[in-house]
Amino acid sequence: MAGMVPARPATWTDALHHLYFAILSTWKDGGNSYDKIHSALIWLLNGSFWIYLTILATTRATLRGRTLVVSLLFLFSWVTGNGNLS
């Protein structure tokens, strides 16, 4: 457990300030100094967003149209390196 949480701030206002920026960095950068386990949260949210948009966009599409949309999204993801974790 050592090294899992940051050092204790001197005052409670400093603690609230640090907590605010830790929560903000969770959604902005995908990292959180208080909870290292949720480092993959940003990748899961991004992936679920793309899946939701794909389902929404292809709800009333034909099989050929759905295949075309999914293929184009796969190509876009591959070209932009969206799946790289580095």
Stockholm file with secondary structure:
# STOCKHOLM 1.0

chainA/1-86         MAGMVPARPATWTDALHHLYFAILSTWKDGGNSYDKIHSALIWLLNGSFWIYLTILATTRATLRGRTLVVSLLFLFSWVTGNGNLS
#=GR chainA/1-86 SS CTTSSCCCCSSHHHHHHHHHHHHHHHHHTSCCSSCGGGGGHHHHHHHHHHHHHHHHHTTTCCHHHHHHHHHHHHHHHHHHTTTCCC
#=GC SS_cons        CTTSSCCCCSSHHHHHHHHHHHHHHHHHTSCCSSCGGGGGHHHHHHHHHHHHHHHHHTTTCCHHHHHHHHHHHHHHHHHHTTTCCC
//
